[in-house]
Amino acid sequence: MSLIGRLEDLALSDIFQILSIGRKTGTLIMEGERGKAFVVFKNGLIVRADTDMIEGNLGHDLLKNNLIKENILNLALEVKKTLPDKPIAEILLELGSVTKEMLDRVTRKRIERVIYQLLLMNQGTFRFELDSLDLQDIIEIADKGWEVSKGLSPEYLLMEGARVYDEERHGEVVEEPPSEEIEEEWGEDWSGSSVTERKDISALKALTQELRFPNSTSEITLLILRFASDIFQRGVLFMVGDEEMAGLGQFGLDIEKADEKIRETVVIYTKSPFLSEIIDSAHSYRGRLDKDGVTETLIKEIGGTWPQEVALFPIIAEGRVVALLYCDNAASGEPIGETEGLEIFISQAGLALEKSLLQRRLQDLQNRERG
C-alpha cells in the first residue's frame, strides 16, 4: 500500500481512518513548515510517535514529572552523545532508572501532545511506509521515543488532541498532571470523560465553528463523538441503511479492540420495534431501553452492562436518517444530564453531511468530465 500526498488534500482524520480501518502496520511521516513528525502504527493502532515540534525528549518529560533526577537525565544525555541512534528511553531503562510501565505511561501522554501538534499542521507532506519500522532510515528526529506495549486508538487520540486545541483556543489552561497523579490518572482506560453542569452548551459553542468547514465526512463523525464523549460515559455511532445499521465509531467502551469490534458490528434494526420506531420517527429519545432480541445483542456487543437510561439521536441528511448515535452512562449509573446542546449540534451535523456529500458528488462529476 502506498499513501503519499499533501495535508491540504487529505486531512489527518482521513489518513488515520484509512490506516486504522485497514489495520496497517508501518510508519507515517509528516513534514511541513512547523517541523517533522512520525507516527508508528501496528495493526491499525498507534504505538509510537514523536516530533521536533515539542521541546525536549522523553527524558525531559520524565524529569518534568519528577520521575527521574536531573543528574540521571544528564548522565543519559552524555551516553546518547556516544550512541546518537539509541533512544533516551532505552538508555534510562538500561541504567535502571525507569521501568517499562513508567515509560509506557509517560509516552502515552507524549503521543497525545504529538497528535495535537499534527492537528495544527494544515500544510505539508505525508507518506506512509508500509511495514517499515526502522526509524533511523526514515526521518531525522533526534530521539525516536518509546514504543508502548498496548497500542492507542487513532480515533481517541484525534478526539483528545482536538479537545486540547479547543481548550487552548478558548483561553483555558491545559496542564499536564503532576507526578503523584500519574499512576491514578494515566491508567489503562483513556476514554472516560467527566460530565459537568451544562457541558453540552459549552461544547456546542466550542465545536459549532469547526462544523462549519469540515474537511470530510469522517471529520464530522469524529466531531459528533467528541461532543457526545463530554456528556456521556460511552457511546456508539451507527450508519443507518434500509434494514441494518453498521458501527462507525465509539467512545468509552470497555471491551477488547473496541474500535475494530464496533466497525464489525451490524444490527438489523428492523427486527427491533424499539429501534425501528426511533429511526422511523427521526426524533431523539431519552429513557429506558426496551428489551428485545436486537437490543440485548447490542448491549452484549458493547460491554454487557444494561443501562438504566439511554439516549439515542438520529442524524438526518437529505431528508432521511443516515446515522444513529447511541449513548448511556452504564459504567456509573449516573443520570443523563442536559442534552439540548448535543441535539442542536447533531442537527447542524446533518446539514454539514449534506454539504459534504454534495461536494463529493460535484467533485466526482468534475473528475468524470475531465476524464
C-alpha positions as CSV (number, residue, x, y, z in Angstrom):
1,M,0.0,0.0,0.0
2,S,1.3,3.4,-1.0
3,L,-0.1,6.5,0.8
4,I,1.6,9.7,-0.3
5,G,0.2,13.2,-0.5
6,R,-0.3,16.7,0.9
7,L,-2.2,17.7,4.0
8,E,-4.1,20.3,2.0
9,D,-5.7,17.4,0.1
10,L,-6.2,14.8,2.8
11,A,-7.0,15.6,6.4
12,L,-5.2,13.9,9.3
13,S,-8.5,12.3,10.4
14,D,-8.9,10.7,7.0
15,I,-5.3,9.4,7.0
16,F,-5.8,7.9,10.4
17,Q,-9.1,6.3,9.4
18,I,-7.5,4.7,6.4
19,L,-4.7,3.2,8.5
20,S,-6.9,2.2,11.4
21,I,-9.7,0.5,9.4
22,G,-7.1,-1.2,7.2
23,R,-5.2,-2.3,10.4
24,K,-2.0,-1.2,8.7
25,T,1.5,-1.6,10.1
26,G,4.2,0.9,9.2
27,T,5.3,4.5,9.8
28,L,3.5,7.7,8.9
29,I,6.0,10.6,8.2
30,M,4.8,14.2,8.1
31,E,6.8,17.3,7.2
32,G,5.8,20.9,7.0
33,E,7.0,24.4,7.8
34,R,6.3,23.9,11.5
35,G,8.5,20.7,11.7
36,K,8.7,17.0,11.2
37,A,6.9,14.1,12.9
38,F,6.4,10.4,12.7
39,V,3.7,8.0,13.9
40,V,4.2,4.3,14.1
41,F,1.2,2.0,13.5
42,K,0.8,-1.7,14.4
43,N,-2.3,-3.4,13.2
44,G,-4.1,-0.1,13.0
45,L,-3.1,1.1,16.5
46,I,-0.6,3.8,17.3
47,V,2.4,2.5,19.4
48,R,5.0,5.3,19.0
49,A,5.1,8.9,17.9
50,D,7.4,11.9,18.2
51,T,8.1,15.3,16.7
52,D,10.7,18.1,16.7
53,M,7.8,20.5,17.3
54,I,7.9,19.6,21.0
55,E,10.8,20.9,23.1
56,G,12.9,18.2,24.7
57,N,12.6,14.5,24.6
58,L,11.0,11.7,26.7
59,G,13.7,12.1,29.3
60,H,12.8,15.7,29.8
61,D,9.1,14.6,30.2
62,L,10.2,12.2,32.9
63,L,12.2,14.9,34.7
64,K,9.3,17.4,34.5
65,N,7.1,14.9,36.3
66,N,9.7,14.2,39.0
67,L,10.1,10.6,37.8
68,I,13.9,10.9,37.5
69,K,16.5,13.2,38.9
70,E,18.3,15.8,36.8
71,N,21.7,14.1,37.3
72,I,20.3,10.9,35.9
73,L,19.0,12.7,32.8
74,N,22.3,14.4,32.3
75,L,24.1,11.0,32.6
76,A,21.7,9.5,30.0
77,L,22.3,12.5,27.7
78,E,26.0,12.0,27.9
79,V,25.6,8.4,26.9
80,K,23.4,9.4,24.0
81,K,26.2,11.6,22.7
82,T,28.3,8.5,22.1
83,L,25.2,6.4,20.9
84,P,23.1,9.0,19.0
85,D,20.8,6.4,17.4
86,K,19.8,4.9,20.8
87,P,16.6,6.4,22.2
88,I,16.9,8.1,25.6
89,A,14.2,5.8,27.0
90,E,16.2,2.7,26.2
91,I,19.3,4.3,27.9
92,L,17.4,5.2,31.0
93,L,15.9,1.7,31.1
94,E,19.3,0.1,30.9
95,L,20.6,2.4,33.6
96,G,17.8,1.0,35.8
97,S,16.4,4.5,36.4
98,V,12.9,3.8,35.0
99,T,10.6,0.8,34.4
100,K,8.8,-0.2,31.2
101,E,5.4,0.7,32.9
102,M,6.7,4.1,33.7
103,L,7.8,4.7,30.1
104,D,4.5,3.5,28.8
105,R,2.5,6.0,30.8
106,V,4.7,9.0,30.1
107,T,4.9,8.0,26.4
108,R,1.1,7.8,26.1
109,K,0.9,11.4,27.3
110,R,3.6,12.5,24.9
111,I,1.9,10.8,22.0
112,E,-1.2,12.9,22.8
113,R,0.9,16.0,22.6
114,V,2.4,14.9,19.2
115,I,-1.1,14.3,17.7
116,Y,-2.1,17.7,19.0
117,Q,0.8,19.3,17.1
118,L,-0.2,17.3,14.0
119,L,-3.7,18.8,14.2
120,L,-2.1,22.2,13.9
121,M,-0.4,21.3,10.6
122,N,-2.6,22.4,7.8
123,Q,0.1,22.3,5.2
124,G,2.8,19.9,4.4
125,T,3.5,16.5,3.0
126,F,2.9,13.0,4.3
127,R,3.9,9.5,3.3
128,F,3.2,6.1,4.9
129,E,5.9,3.5,4.7
130,L,4.2,0.1,4.8
131,D,5.7,-2.4,7.2
132,S,8.7,-0.1,7.7
133,L,9.6,0.3,11.4
134,D,13.3,1.1,11.1
135,L,13.0,4.8,12.1
136,Q,16.7,5.6,11.6
137,D,16.4,5.4,7.8
138,I,13.0,7.2,7.6
139,I,13.2,10.5,9.4
140,E,15.7,12.8,11.0
141,I,14.5,13.4,14.6
142,A,17.0,13.5,17.4
143,D,15.2,11.0,19.6
144,K,12.8,8.3,18.5
145,G,10.9,7.9,21.8
146,W,9.5,4.7,23.2
147,E,7.1,2.0,21.8
148,V,4.1,1.5,24.2
149,S,3.2,-2.1,24.9
150,K,-0.5,-1.5,24.3
151,G,-1.5,0.4,21.1
152,L,-3.6,3.5,21.3
153,S,-6.8,4.1,19.3
154,P,-6.2,6.7,16.5
155,E,-9.8,7.9,16.9
156,Y,-9.4,8.6,20.6
157,L,-6.1,10.4,20.1
158,L,-7.7,12.7,17.4
159,M,-10.6,13.4,19.8
160,E,-8.2,14.1,22.7
161,G,-5.9,16.3,20.6
162,A,-8.9,18.3,19.3
163,R,-10.2,18.7,22.9
164,V,-6.8,20.3,23.9
165,Y,-7.0,22.5,20.8
166,D,-10.5,23.7,21.8
167,E,-9.4,24.5,25.4
168,E,-6.3,26.4,24.4
169,R,-8.2,28.3,21.7
170,H,-10.7,29.5,24.3
171,G,-8.1,30.5,26.7
172,E,-8.3,27.6,29.1
173,V,-5.1,26.5,30.7
174,V,-4.2,22.9,29.8
175,E,-1.8,21.4,32.3
176,E,0.0,18.1,32.5
177,P,-0.7,16.1,35.6
178,P,1.9,16.2,38.4
179,S,3.9,13.1,39.0
180,E,2.0,12.0,42.1
181,E,-1.2,11.8,40.0
182,I,0.3,9.9,37.1
183,E,-0.5,6.4,38.4
184,E,-4.0,7.4,39.2
185,E,-4.9,9.4,36.1
186,W,-2.9,7.6,33.4
187,G,-4.5,4.2,33.8
188,E,-5.5,1.8,31.1
189,D,-8.8,3.4,30.3
190,W,-8.1,6.6,28.4
191,S,-11.5,7.3,27.0
192,G,-13.5,8.4,30.1
193,S,-14.7,11.9,30.5
194,S,-16.3,13.9,33.3
195,V,-19.8,15.4,33.0
196,T,-20.2,18.9,34.3
197,E,-23.3,21.1,34.5
198,R,-24.4,22.4,31.1
199,K,-21.3,20.9,29.5
200,D,-23.4,20.4,26.3
201,I,-23.8,24.2,25.9
202,S,-20.1,24.9,26.4
203,A,-19.2,22.1,23.9
204,L,-21.7,23.4,21.4
205,K,-20.0,26.8,21.5
206,A,-16.6,25.2,21.1
207,L,-17.4,22.8,18.2
208,T,-20.0,24.6,16.1
209,Q,-17.3,26.7,14.4
210,E,-15.4,23.6,13.4
211,L,-18.5,22.1,11.9
212,R,-18.9,25.0,9.5
213,F,-15.9,23.9,7.4
214,P,-15.4,20.2,7.9
215,N,-12.7,18.6,5.6
216,S,-14.6,15.3,5.2
217,T,-17.5,13.1,6.4
218,S,-15.1,11.3,8.7
219,E,-14.3,14.6,10.4
220,I,-18.0,15.2,11.0
221,T,-18.4,11.8,12.7
222,L,-15.4,12.5,14.9
223,L,-16.8,15.8,16.0
224,I,-20.1,14.1,16.9
225,L,-18.3,11.5,19.0
226,R,-16.1,14.2,20.6
227,F,-19.2,16.2,21.6
228,A,-21.0,13.2,23.0
229,S,-18.0,12.0,25.0
230,D,-18.1,15.2,27.0
231,I,-21.6,14.3,28.2
232,F,-21.9,10.5,28.3
233,Q,-19.6,7.7,29.5
234,R,-20.0,5.5,26.5
235,G,-21.5,5.8,23.0
236,V,-21.6,4.2,19.5
237,L,-22.3,5.9,16.2
238,F,-24.0,3.8,13.6
239,M,-24.5,4.3,9.9
240,V,-28.2,3.5,9.1
241,G,-29.3,1.6,5.9
242,D,-32.7,0.4,4.8
243,E,-32.7,-2.5,7.3
244,E,-29.4,-2.6,9.0
245,M,-27.1,-0.2,10.9
246,A,-23.3,-0.7,11.0
247,G,-20.9,0.6,13.5
248,L,-18.8,3.7,12.6
249,G,-17.1,4.7,15.8
250,Q,-17.2,4.6,19.6
251,F,-16.0,6.1,22.8
252,G,-15.8,4.8,26.3
253,L,-16.4,1.1,25.6
254,D,-14.6,-1.2,28.0
255,I,-14.1,-4.1,25.6
256,E,-11.1,-5.6,23.8
257,K,-10.2,-3.8,20.5
258,A,-13.3,-1.6,20.8
259,D,-12.8,0.4,17.5
260,E,-12.3,-2.8,15.5
261,K,-15.2,-4.6,17.1
262,I,-17.6,-1.7,16.6
263,R,-16.7,-1.4,12.9
264,E,-17.5,-5.1,12.5
265,T,-20.9,-4.8,14.3
266,V,-24.1,-4.9,12.2
267,V,-27.5,-4.6,13.8
268,I,-30.7,-5.5,11.9
269,Y,-32.8,-2.7,13.5
270,T,-36.0,-3.6,11.6
271,K,-36.3,-6.6,13.9
272,S,-36.5,-4.3,16.9
273,P,-39.8,-2.4,17.3
274,F,-38.0,-0.1,19.7
275,L,-35.2,0.9,17.4
276,S,-37.4,0.9,14.3
277,E,-39.8,3.4,15.9
278,I,-36.9,5.8,16.8
279,I,-35.4,5.7,13.3
280,D,-38.8,5.9,11.6
281,S,-39.9,8.9,13.7
282,A,-36.5,10.6,13.2
283,H,-36.8,12.1,16.8
284,S,-34.3,11.9,19.6
285,Y,-35.2,9.6,22.5
286,R,-34.2,9.6,26.2
287,G,-35.5,7.0,28.6
288,R,-35.4,3.3,29.3
289,L,-34.1,0.8,26.7
290,D,-36.8,-1.7,25.7
291,K,-35.6,-5.3,25.9
292,D,-35.8,-7.4,22.7
293,G,-33.5,-9.7,20.9
294,V,-31.8,-6.9,19.0
295,T,-31.2,-4.5,21.9
296,E,-30.0,-7.4,24.1
297,T,-27.5,-8.4,21.5
298,L,-26.4,-4.7,21.0
299,I,-25.7,-4.3,24.7
300,K,-23.8,-7.5,24.8
301,E,-21.6,-6.3,21.9
302,I,-20.7,-3.0,23.6
303,G,-19.8,-4.4,27.0
304,G,-22.8,-6.2,28.6
305,T,-23.8,-3.7,31.3
306,W,-27.5,-3.0,30.9
307,P,-28.1,0.8,31.2
308,Q,-30.7,2.4,33.5
309,E,-31.3,5.1,30.9
310,V,-30.2,5.6,27.3
311,A,-30.2,8.5,24.8
312,L,-30.5,8.0,21.0
313,F,-30.0,10.7,18.4
314,P,-31.0,10.2,14.8
315,I,-28.8,12.1,12.3
316,I,-30.7,13.3,9.3
317,A,-29.3,14.2,5.9
318,E,-31.1,14.7,2.6
319,G,-34.4,14.0,4.2
320,R,-33.6,10.6,5.8
321,V,-31.9,9.1,8.9
322,V,-28.4,8.3,7.8
323,A,-26.8,7.7,11.2
324,L,-27.8,7.0,14.8
325,L,-25.9,7.9,17.9
326,Y,-26.4,5.7,21.0
327,C,-25.2,6.9,24.4
328,D,-25.5,5.9,28.1
329,N,-23.9,6.2,31.5
330,A,-23.9,2.5,32.2
331,A,-20.5,2.4,33.9
332,S,-21.6,4.5,36.9
333,G,-25.4,4.5,36.6
334,E,-25.4,8.3,36.8
335,P,-28.5,10.0,35.4
336,I,-28.1,11.6,32.0
337,G,-27.5,15.3,32.1
338,E,-28.8,18.1,29.8
339,T,-28.6,17.2,26.0
340,E,-30.1,20.1,24.3
341,G,-26.7,21.3,23.1
342,L,-25.9,17.9,21.6
343,E,-29.3,17.8,19.8
344,I,-28.7,21.2,18.2
345,F,-25.2,20.1,17.2
346,I,-26.5,16.9,15.7
347,S,-29.0,18.9,13.7
348,Q,-26.1,21.0,12.3
349,A,-24.0,17.9,11.7
350,G,-26.8,16.6,9.4
351,L,-26.6,19.8,7.4
352,A,-22.8,19.5,7.2
353,L,-23.1,15.9,6.0
354,E,-25.5,17.1,3.2
355,K,-22.9,19.7,2.2
356,S,-20.1,17.2,2.3
357,L,-22.0,14.7,0.2
358,L,-22.9,17.3,-2.3
359,Q,-19.3,18.5,-2.6
360,R,-18.2,14.9,-3.1
361,R,-20.8,14.4,-5.9
362,L,-19.7,17.6,-7.6
363,Q,-16.0,16.6,-7.4
364,D,-16.8,13.1,-8.9
365,L,-18.7,14.8,-11.7
366,Q,-15.8,17.1,-12.4
367,N,-13.4,14.2,-12.4
368,R,-15.6,12.3,-14.9
369,E,-15.8,15.3,-17.2
370,R,-12.0,15.8,-17.1
371,G,-11.5,12.1,-17.8
